Every structure is written in structure tokens, then in C-alpha cells.
């Protein structure tokens, strides 16, 4: 009898049992199993994303999983005023809430008294894992280019590469009919991201050249003035 009850509970808790939108409806009606399933589905993804975004020196006594869980619970508490039409909309909303929490943690870490920080943990000294992976300058271009993408393309990049989802998980998160469709969506998003980053890099190079060419006449004029 206990085994059957346990089996039924496991089936109800399976992350693949229902779409996130269906789970949200069940959570609104007070279904505790649906809430556990929703957390089991999103918490690992959000934790991976937060870990890549939060610098080690800003973590303090709270870890990224706690932050992700707090953000998820906060969003669940607002379900009465938020009705996502698909999984990607819900995930983007949770991620934005988590992003706000990460910003709060970074601000708090910068306000901590200096003696509490080791020399190697001074704010601004050690970058986040994402920044370590691609470099601070590239990260700035990546962030700017990501923000210029269509929401669907931006979400595809984030869920595949920042959250580390498989193509099957991407298909579910983005509402795609198959893994192949999800792979195609990510590929198209990557092309757009590369174009935006290349465009930004070209604009920076052009500004640098204009600045350099403008400095040469200025230096020549200064030298002529000094000779007089």
C-alpha cells in the first residue's frame, strides 16, 4: 500500500508529467505536488545560470541555489497577477526576478566592511565564471548584443548556453515541437548574436580609428605651437 502511494507521488512529481503552464495552474489551486515539480524543473537551471553570473566574492554566506529558490518562491507568490502564455515567458520572468536578486547581492557585497574581505576577494578583483570564460570586454559586447536580439532569440541563447539545457529541454522551454526545431532555433539565434557582436566590434574599431586620426593633427598643432 505504501509502495503504491509512493509510486503515485513520484509520478505526480515527475518533471515531465505536465507543461509548466499546466503546473502553474495547479499551483494556483493549491497543489503542493505541482509546486514541488515546478521547483524540481526550474531550480537546477536557474542555479546554473546564477552561478555563472555571480562573482565568487559576492556570494558571502548565501549560495546561488538559495538565491534561485528565493526568486522562484517570490514569483510563485505573484502568480495571481502574472499569467504567462508559454513556458519561455515564465522562465524569462523568473530569471529577471533572479537577476534582480543577484544585483542586490553584488551591491550588498560592495558595502561590506573591508576587513571581512580577503585580498583576493576584493569586489572587482575576481570575475564571475561567465566573465572568466569569455573575458570582460567580450562579456560587455555579448551582453549588449544579447539585449538587442528578439526576445525569442535571446531566450534560446540563454537556456541553451547559460543554463546548459539539452535540446530536449530547450524544446520544452521554448515551446518547440521537437529537438530538431529547438536546435534550429538556437542556431538561428547564434547567427543573429554573432552579427550583433560583430557589428558592435566594428563600431568600436571605427571609433578608435577616428579618435586616433583626430589625435595626430592635434599633436602636430601642439608641436608647431611649441616651436613658436
N, C-alpha and C positions, 0 to 999 in steps of 0.2 A: 504493500500500500504506500509506504514511504517512498519506495523507488519510483512508483508511478507518478506520485506527486512531484518528486524531484525532476523527473523527465519532462513533465508538463511545464514546470517552471523554467527549465533550461530551454525548452522550445520557445517559450514566450520571450525569453531573454536573448534569443539568438539575434545578433545584429542584422542578419539577412532576412529576418521574418517579415519586415514591413519597410516601406519607404519612410524617410524621415518626416515627411509631411503627415503620413498616417500616424506615426508615433507621436508627433506634436499634438494631433487631435486627441489621442488617447491620454496624453499627459494633461491636457486641459480638463479632461473629465475626471482627473484624479487617479489615473492608472499608474501605480508605483513601478510595476514591471516595465512599462513603456519608458519611464524616466530612466531606469537603470540601463535599458537597452540603448537609449539615446546617448547616455554618458559613455557607455562602452564603445559606441561607434565613433564619437567625436573626440573624446578625451585624448587618445593616443595621437591623433592627427594634430590637434591644437597644441599639445605638449611639444611635439617635434618642431612645429612652427615657432613657438615661443622660445624654445631652446636656441634656435638659430638666430633669433632676433635680439635676445637679451644678453648684454655683455656679462662675463663672469663677475666682475666687480660690483655689479648692480643687484646680484641675486640675494645677498645677505642671508637672512635666516629662512627665507621662503623660497621654495624651488619652483621651477616652471610648471610642474604638474599642478601644484596648488593654485597658481595663478590661472591656469587653464580651467581648472574645476570651478574656481570662483566666478570666472567670466561666464561659463556655461550655466551655472546656477542663477546668475544675475539675469541672463537672457530668458531662462525658463520662467522666472518671476515676472517677466514683461510680456508673456505670450498673449495676454488679454488685449494688448494694444498693437501687436505685431502679427501679421498673417502672411508668412512667406508663401509664394506660389509654387516654388520648387526647392529642391534640396540645396542648390547652389546659393540661393538667396538667403536661406537660413544660415548656411555656413559662413557666408560673407558677413552677415550681421554679427554672428558670434565672434568671428575673427576681428572685426572692428572693435567690439567690446574688449576683447583681449588686448588688442593694440593699445587702447586707452589705459588699461591696467599696466602694461609694460612701460608706457611713458611715465605713469605715476611712480613706478618703482625706480626708474632711472633718475627722476627728479629727487626722490627721497634719498637715493644713494649719494647724489651730489651734495645734499645738505648734511650728510653725516659728519660728525666731528672728525678731523684729520687723524687723531691718534687711533681711531678704530680701524683705519685702513692701512694695510701693509703697503710698502713702497711699490710693490709690483701690482697692487690693486687700486692704484690711484685712478679716479674717473678719467677716462680718455686715454689711459695707458694700454689697456688690453681690449682689443676689439671683440665684437660678437663673432660666433662661429661663421655666420654668413659673410661678415666682412673679412674674416681671415681667409675664407675660401676664394673670394674674388677681388679683394683689395678695396681700400676705402674709396679711391677715385672711381673705380668701376662700379662700386656699390651705389654711389651717388647717381651715376648715369643710368644704372639699372633701375633704381627707384623712380627716377624722373620718367624714364621710358615706360615703365610699368604703369605709371599713373596716366599716361597718355593713351594707353590701349583701351579698346572697348571693354566694358565690364566682363563680358563672357571670355574674352581672350586673357584678361588679367587673372580671372579666376582659374582658368585652365593652367596657366603657368604656375600659380601659387600651389594649387592642390597637387600637381604632378611633381614639381621640383622642390618646393619649400616644405611641403607636408609629406613628401615621399610616398604618395599613393601609387598603387598599381593601376594599370589601365582599367581593370575591372572596377576598382574603387572610384577612379575618375569618371567612368561612365555613369556610375550611380550618383556621384556628387553633382555632375553637370546635366543629368537627365538625358544622357545619350543612349541610343538603342542597343549599342554593342561596344565591345572593347575596341574594335577597329574604328568605329566612329569617334570614340574618345581619343584614340591615338591620332587620328586625322585632325581633330580639333586642337590638340596640343601642338601638333606640327605646324598648323597654320598660325597659331598664337606665337610660336617661336620665331617664325619668319617675320611677323609684324614687330616683335620685340627687337629682333636684330636690326630691322630697318630703322626703328626709332632710336636705338642706341648708336647706330652708325650716323644718323642724322645729327644727333647731339654732339658726337665726337667731331664731325665735320664742321659744325658751327663753332665749337671751341677752338679748333685749329685755325679757322678763318679769323676769329677774333684775335688770336695770338699773333698771327701774321700781320694783321692791321696794326696792332699795338707796336710790334717790332719795327715795322716800316715807318711808323709815326715817330718812334724814338730816335731813329737815325738822323732825320733833318733837325730834330731838336738838339741833338748832341753837336751837330755841325754848327748850328747857330750859336750854341754856347761857346764853342771853341773860338769862333770868329769874334764874338764879343770879348772874350778874354784876351785875344791878341791886341785888340784896340786899347 
